[in-house]
Amino acid sequence: MNRKDFLRGVGLAGFSSLIPFKGTFAAGADDNALAVCTLIPTETEGPFPLDLTENQTFFRSDVREDRTGVRFNLKIKINGVGDCGPVSGVRVNIWHCDKDGYYSGYDNSMNPGQAGKTYLRGYQITDSNGEVNFTTIFPGWYQGRICHIHFQVRTSSSYAVVSQMSFDPAAKNAIYANNSSVYTKGADPMSFTSDNIFSDGYSLQLCSLTQNSDGSYDGYFEAAVAGNGTGIGHIEKQNAKYYNLGNLYPNPVVTKATLPITLHQSAIVKCLLFDINGRNLGEIFSGQLGTGIHELGLDLGKYNLAAGNYAYVVRVIHADGTFGESRVLTKE
């Protein structure tokens, strides 16, 4: 993946308009001069990527499981580089180590005893604002790497980009110092210049840090994918042989919405509703439909949903197999 394939829509004015600072992360004059869409480096997935894309276990907003640490509320926004507008419906994966520097899912000399575990990994689908939210813990560090979080933006079955984000060193080490009973390894000894990933530059890969009154932190990171943020891969081409899915309207939804779909062959169509932590809330549509254009009436009234984002999964089932995709709706 070329560095030009992954861009970051940034600018500290954009940061401050979305999440207020409380003095834990300060921008320099050079940062304020950044263009709206500025090139961000792609980086390695690292030694512990684990495949999140085919495992529904990882579709969740809260990735903490049993891990202890300072609560970290991370918002990531994905823009298209063409106009830096928000890109909805793309998958964003994150994964990072725990407070002691361990990753789930692997057992080796650097990472003993973590095989079969799934903590601090998850993915969400961007909403109409191009945003995803995760509840996690502030990561620790391990020998040879500065504190960081991995993320992947997957826009289609054939196009995905991977990078890493890190934090202002003083703000990060203040978290460790102020929570020394939890982060027992102390301050992160690595610098950006000594880190093998960030040594060639890091200014575009800094996530903001904002402390809350309860001791938790909010983080905000904004990125832009190359092109218009969409792509066509094998899965999309296969789906297009059987159906074309339109955009849900209205979205945001009060109680009722309409989902257009065109079937190229008759099929059973199902629409399932999930909350942001992967809990199946029910089937909001199911029926045998013929070839042609259809408008599916979806009624969310019976679910007593709180305001917020939800995922809906469309499945098209016929003799050739089951095909489908996931998108996000916002409940007002």
N, C-alpha and C positions, 0 to 999 in steps of 0.2 A: 504494500500500500504506500503510494507516494505521499509525502508530506502535504502536497497540494490537494489531496483528496479529503482532507479534514480541516475545516476552518472554524474559527471561533468568532461568533458575534459578541463583541464585548464593548468596552467603553465604560468607565467608572460612573459616568452620569447615569447610565442604564442601571448599574448596580444600585446606586443610592436611591433611585426612584422606586425600587421594588422592595429592598430590604434595608432598613435604616442601620447605620453603623453606630457602634457604641465604643469606638476607640480601639477595638482589638485588631483591626486591619486597616492600615492606612495606605492610600494610593499616592504614588509619586507623580511628579509633573509629566514624566514620560508616559505613564499609564493613561493619564487623562487625554493625551494626544493620540491615542490609538484610534484607528478607523473603526467604523461600525462593524465591518466584517474583516477580521484580521486573521492571517494564517496561524493555525495552531499545529504543533508537531503531532504526528501520530507516534505512538509508542508501542512497545512490546506488551503482549498480554501478560507477561510474567510467567513464573514457573507454576502457578496455581490457578489457571483460568477456569477449569471445569465448564462443561457445556451447559449453559442455562436454557438454551433456546427451545429444546424439545421436552422440557420437564415442567409440568404445571405446578409442581411443588414450589418452584421459585417465583411464581407469579404472586407477588406480595409486596406491600408497601413497608411493612414492619419486618425487618430482616434480623432482628436481634436474637431471637430464640432465648437461650440461657446465658448469653454473654453479658457481662457486667462492664460498666464504663459510663462516662458522661454521655447523656443523651445528645444525639446529633440529628437535627431535622434538616435533611438535604433536599433542596429544590434544584432541578436541572432543567434548563430550557433549551430546546433544539430549534434552530432557525434554518431556513434555506438560504444559501449564499447568494442566490440571484437577487433577492430584494431584502434579505434578512428578516423576512416575515416568519411567523411561527409555523412549524411543520407538525401537523397532527397525525396520529396513527402509526408512529414509528416506535419500535421497541428499544428501550434503554435498559441495559444490564449494568449492575454494579457489583463489585466484590472487593473485599479488603480484609486485612488481618484484624485480630482482636487486640485487646489492650496489651497482651503479652507478646504480640508479633506472630501469632499462629493463624494459619488459614484452615478453614474446614475442608474436608474431603481427601486429604493426603496424609500419608504416614511415611516420613523419611527422616534422615538424620537432622535436617534443618527444621522439620515440622512433625515431631513425633506424636503419635497417638490420635491423629485427627481424621483418620480414614472413616468414611461412612457418615461423617457429620456434615451439616448443611448450613451452619450459621453464617451470617453476614454476607449473604448472596441473595440477589433477587432481581426481578425486572418488572417494569411497568410500561404502559403504552401512553404516549403523549396525548394530552387532551387538545381541545381546540386552541388553547393558548401555546401549544408546543411544550407543555410542562409535565414533568413527573415529580413526585414527592416520595422520599424514603425516610423512614424512621430507623436510625441505626445508633451505634455508639461512635464516639470519636476514636479513630484507630490509634493503635500504638505504633511501634517501629520494631524492626529486626536488623540484625547485623548486616551491613553492606548496603542498606537502602534507607533513604529518608522516608518519613511518614507520607503515605500516599493512598489514594483510592483509584482503583481501576474502573473504567467504564467503557461500554461498547454501545454504539448506535447502530441498530440493524434496520435498514430501510426496506430491504426486500430479501428474498432468499438467496440473492446473488451479490448483495452489496452490504457490507458492514465495515465500520471503522472503529478502531480501538485507540484509546489514549488513557492518560492518567492525570489526576489533579493532585495538587498539594496545597500547602498553607503557608502563610507568613510565619517565619521561624519564631519570632518573639511571641506572637499570639499563641502558636501551637505549644511552645514550651511553658507558657504561662498556664495553660490547661493542665499539663502534666504536674507542674509545681503546686498548683492549687488543689489538686486531687491526688496527692502523693500516696495516700493509702490505697488507691486503686491502681494508679500507674506506677508500680513499684520499681520499674527500671529507670525512672528519672527522665532527665532531659534527653532529647534526641541528639546524638553526637554528630550526626551527618549534616553537611551543608549541601546546598544545591551544586556547588562547584565540585564537591567530592562524590556526588551521586552519579552513577553511570548512565542514568536515564535523563536527568535534568541538567547535566553539566553543559549541554549545548544550548541551554535557554529554558526559562521557566516562567517568564512574566505573563505569558498568555495561559498558563495552567494553574493559576492561583485561584482557589475557591475562597470566597469571603467568609468571615467568621463574625457572628453577632451574638453576644451573650444575652441570655434572658434572665429575668429576675429569679427564676427557680434554679439557676445554675446550668441549665441546658444551653445548647448553642444552635443557632440557625446558620446554614450555609447556603450560598447561592452561586451557581455556575452556569454560564451561558455558552452554547456552542452552535456552530452552523455546519451542516453537511454540504458537500460539493453538489453542484447542479441544483435541481429544484427539490431535493430531499426525497425523491422517490426513485424507484428502480424496478426493473422487471427481471425476474429470475425464473428458474424452472417451475417453482410452485405457482407463481402468478400466471405464467403461460398456461399451465395445466388448468387452473381455475377458470381462466378466460374461455376455455373450450366449452365450459358447461354453464357459466353464469357471469353476469356483471352486476356488481353491487353498487348502488348509489349512496348518496349521503343522507343520513338520518336527518329528518327535519320535523319540528324545530329542534334545535340542539344549542343551548340548554333546553331541557324538557321539564314541564310542570307535572303533568300526569300522563298525557298521551302524545305519541309521536308516530311518524310514518317512515318506513324504510323501503325505498324502491329497490327492486331486484328484477333483472331480466334473465329468464331461464332459456337456454338453448335446447334443453331436453326436459321433459317432465321429470319431477323429482319430489322427494319429501324435503321440506325446508323446515329447519328448526332454528330458533334464536334463544340462546341461553344468557342469563344475566348473572354477573359475578361482582362481588365487591372488590375493593382494591387489594385485599389480602387473599384473593383467590377462592373465597367461599361462594359456592354455587347457590344463588338465591332462588333459582327456579327457571322454568321454561316460559318465555313471554310470547312465543309463537311456535306453532307446530301444525303443519298441514301438507297435504299432497297437492302440488300445483302443476299445471300444464305449461307447455312451452309458451313463452311470451312475456309481456311486461306485467309486473304485479306491484302493488303497493301494500306492504304488510302493516297492519294497524297494531301498534304496540301500546298496551295499557299498563303503566307502572303503578297505578293507584292502589292496587291491592297489596303492594309490598311495603307500604309505609316507610319509604326510603327517606333517610336524612339527606339534606343538601350535600352535594359533593360529586365526585367522579365515580363511575362504574364502568366495567367492561361488558360489552355484549359480544357473543360469539355466534356467528352464523355458520350453520352446517347444511350443506346441500348433499343429499344422499340419493343415489340411484345405483343401477346395476354395475356401473364402472367403478364405484367406490364412494368414499365420503370426502368432500372437499369443503374448505371453509377458511375463515379468517376472523380476526379479533379487532374490535375498534372500541372507542371510548365515548360514553355519553356523560353529560353533566346534568345532574338533577338540581333544579332550583328549589 
